[in-house]
Amino acid sequence: MLSIAERHKYILEVLTKNGFVNVADICAELDVTPVTIRKDLRTMEEQRLLYRTHGGASPVNPHAFDMALTVKEKLHVNEKRRIAQAACKLLEDEDSIILGSGSTVHLFAESLKPKGRLTVITASLKTSLLLTPIDNVEVIQLAGIVRKNAYCVVGDFATQIFDMLTCSKLFLGVDGIDFEYGITNSNVEEAILNKKMMEAALRTIILADSSKFGRRGFGKICDIDKVDTIITDSGIAPATVQRIEELGIELIIV
């Protein structure tokens, strides 16, 4: 039988490889009881080596908090730039797109080099100001209540327009991607708006760095199998890649 230190080492190796551990799987692999593994996970959480979740554990805090945009803009910048550049390759001639808010989507807007005329509908005030001076870009700024820490609008005024239009693509930044709980945002009103955006788009493209996997925001947007494409960075765990591909979701890794 493995020692406590050996069990902890094995659990950390599985976390690094898969991005999560499941109590039942670890019990089967190590031939120990669930009580033993749960005690191990509790001890490791106290040591800040992992975070316990329902039925297992993740390497990061699974709860995404409502972080100010000015803070988000300083996190994972290189990864977000690569994601933004990959997203630009999905644009087509005379395209019409919806842009959510957030730091990665704003970097996408900064990287835009439209082919022909481009129509952009967005909740982001910063994105509107950025794109408005470009001659061949028509910007439709959503109305609504301004979320000051996110520089975007939310509420009924913002959602109502999506009952009257359709666009080819939605480029959406999110705070959490979890296989059980789905695609989430840390703000409920923004999650509601994101869901309406999805209904108006023919294709939903998630722009999310690899730190967003295994995390859950407060507001659920949709189940993970409702999105068409996810663009992320090479920090994504191999097991996560496999699960996404098994769902039939296009995955672009940069």
Buried (B, 14 or more C-beta within 10 A) or exposed (E): EEEEEEBBEBBBEBBEEBBBBBBEBBBEBBEBEEEBBBEBBEEBEEEEBBBBBEBBBBBBEBBBEBBEBEEBBEEBBEBBBBBBBBBBEBBEEEBBBBBBBBBBBBBBBBBBEBEEEBBBBBBBBBBBEBBEEBEEBBBBBBEBEEBEEBBBBBBEEBBEBBEEEEBBBBBBBBBBBBBEBBBBBBBBBBBBBBBBBBEBBEBBBBBBBBBBBBBBBBBBBBEBEEBBBBBBBEEBBEEBBEBBEEBEBBBBBB
